[in-house]
Amino acid sequence: MQQAKLQEQLSLADAEVILRLLPERIQAALIARAAKIEYPIAISIAIFLDTEALGFVDCKPGRGQ
């Protein structure tokens, strides 16, 4: 049996799924933030969870809030 490899990044497809599940105002805020910082939506989601994160590798939800 092959074990699943732990991913330290969120794929674009996964980020879009997460985004679609959020309330519209949160979606809009995350999309606007991603555009402002000129990074993918996955980074915007990581920063939403942890204001000090540079991505999901170092994301610690709740830190910096």
Number of C-alpha atoms within 10 A of each C-alpha: 3 4 5 6 6 6 9 11 14 17 13 12 10 12 17 14 11 13 19 12 10 12 9 11 9 14 18 13 13 22 18 14 19 18 13 10 11 11 12 15 23 24 23 26 24 23 24 19 18 20 17 17 20 13 18 19 12 12 20 16 16 12 12 11 9
